[in-house]
């Protein structure tokens, strides 16, 4: 399920149009979703909850018909979580784009190079604190 959530969030490309005057260094910005997922407690909590529920379903001794129903309910919850997380990140990116007069925002994962990185600004709106990188 972790890969499903990550794939779902990563697949959400942001093409946001913002109005305004003045030009920043670039009209295009990027957001690093991998970094956001690694540091966002809300994402981690949803991910852990989905994984724990999936494990509980698969390890239960319930009849297969009941497990199938539970899997369907879990898939529905997963879709709701994915939608909520994607919406939160998209709204935060749109807010930053509007503030900085950016024309488009893409995921860092979808751009080879270029663009202004607004990940830190999006993290501030989402109240994400970056975890320190462990030292070797």
C-alpha positions as CSV (number, residue, x, y, z in Angstrom):
1,X,0.0,0.0,0.0
2,X,2.9,2.4,0.7
3,X,3.9,2.2,-3.0
4,X,0.3,2.8,-4.0
5,X,0.0,6.0,-1.8
6,X,3.4,7.2,-3.0
7,X,2.5,6.5,-6.7
8,X,-0.8,8.2,-6.3
9,X,0.7,11.3,-4.7
10,X,3.6,11.4,-7.2
11,X,1.3,11.0,-10.1
12,X,-0.6,14.2,-9.2
13,X,1.1,16.7,-11.4
14,X,0.3,20.3,-10.6
15,X,-0.4,22.6,-13.5
16,X,-1.6,25.7,-11.6
17,X,-2.3,29.0,-13.2
18,X,-1.7,32.1,-11.0
19,X,-2.5,35.7,-11.7
20,X,-0.4,38.7,-10.8
21,X,2.1,41.2,-12.0
22,X,5.9,41.2,-11.7
23,X,8.2,38.4,-12.7
24,X,10.1,36.1,-10.4
25,X,13.3,34.4,-11.6
26,X,11.2,31.8,-13.4
27,X,7.5,31.6,-14.2
28,X,7.7,27.8,-13.5
29,X,8.2,26.2,-10.1
30,X,8.7,22.7,-8.8
31,X,7.6,20.9,-5.6
32,X,9.6,17.9,-4.3
33,X,6.8,15.4,-3.3
34,X,9.3,12.8,-2.2
35,X,10.7,15.2,0.4
36,X,7.1,16.2,1.5
37,X,6.1,12.5,1.9
38,X,9.3,11.8,3.9
39,X,8.6,14.6,6.3
40,X,4.9,15.0,6.6
41,X,3.4,13.4,9.6
42,X,-0.1,13.4,8.1
43,X,1.2,11.3,5.1
44,X,3.1,9.0,7.5
45,X,0.0,8.5,9.7
46,X,-2.3,7.7,6.8
47,X,0.3,5.4,5.3
48,X,0.9,3.5,8.6
49,X,-2.9,3.2,9.1
50,X,-3.5,1.7,5.6
51,X,-0.6,-0.7,6.0
52,X,-1.7,-1.9,9.5
53,X,-5.3,-2.4,8.3
54,X,-4.1,-4.3,5.2
55,X,-2.0,-6.5,7.4
56,X,-4.8,-7.1,9.8
57,X,-7.1,-8.1,6.9
58,X,-4.7,-10.5,5.4
59,X,-3.6,-12.1,8.7
60,X,-7.2,-12.6,10.0
61,X,-8.9,-15.9,9.9
62,X,-12.1,-14.4,8.5
63,X,-13.8,-16.0,5.5
64,X,-12.5,-14.9,2.1
65,X,-15.9,-13.2,1.4
66,X,-15.5,-11.0,4.5
67,X,-11.9,-10.3,3.6
68,X,-12.9,-9.2,0.1
69,X,-15.4,-6.8,1.6
70,X,-12.8,-5.4,4.0
71,X,-10.3,-5.0,1.2
72,X,-12.9,-3.0,-0.8
73,X,-13.6,-0.8,2.2
74,X,-9.8,-0.3,2.7
75,X,-9.4,0.6,-1.0
76,X,-12.2,3.2,-0.6
77,X,-10.5,4.7,2.4
78,X,-7.1,4.7,0.6
79,X,-8.7,6.6,-2.3
80,X,-10.1,9.2,0.2
81,X,-6.8,9.6,1.9
82,X,-5.0,9.9,-1.4
83,X,-7.5,12.6,-2.6
84,X,-7.2,14.5,0.7
85,X,-3.4,14.5,0.6
86,X,-3.2,15.4,-3.0
87,X,-5.7,18.2,-2.5
88,X,-3.7,19.6,0.5
89,X,-0.5,19.7,-1.4
90,X,-2.1,21.2,-4.5
91,X,-3.8,23.9,-2.5
92,X,-0.6,24.8,-0.8
93,X,1.3,24.9,-4.1
94,X,-1.4,27.1,-5.6
95,X,-1.2,29.5,-2.7
96,X,2.6,29.8,-3.1
97,X,2.2,30.2,-6.9
98,X,-0.2,33.0,-6.4
99,X,2.0,34.7,-3.8
100,X,5.1,34.4,-6.1
101,X,3.3,35.2,-9.4
102,X,4.2,31.8,-10.8
103,X,2.4,30.6,-13.9
104,X,2.9,26.8,-13.4
105,X,4.0,24.4,-10.7
106,X,5.1,20.9,-11.5
107,X,6.3,18.0,-9.3
108,X,10.1,17.9,-9.0
109,X,9.8,14.2,-10.1
110,X,8.3,15.2,-13.4
111,X,10.9,17.8,-14.3
112,X,14.5,17.0,-15.4
113,X,15.9,20.4,-14.5
114,X,14.9,24.1,-14.2
115,X,12.2,25.9,-12.4
116,X,12.1,27.6,-9.0
117,X,11.9,25.1,-6.1
118,X,9.0,26.1,-3.8
119,X,9.0,22.9,-1.7
120,X,10.1,24.8,1.5
121,X,7.2,27.3,1.0
122,X,4.7,24.5,0.5
123,X,6.1,22.7,3.6
124,X,5.5,25.8,5.7
125,X,1.9,26.0,4.6
126,X,1.4,22.3,5.4
127,X,3.3,22.8,8.7
128,X,5.9,20.2,7.8
129,X,9.2,20.3,9.7
130,X,12.1,18.7,7.7
131,X,13.8,15.9,9.5
132,X,17.5,16.3,9.8
133,X,19.5,14.1,7.4
134,X,21.4,11.5,9.4
135,X,25.2,11.9,9.4
136,X,27.3,8.9,8.1
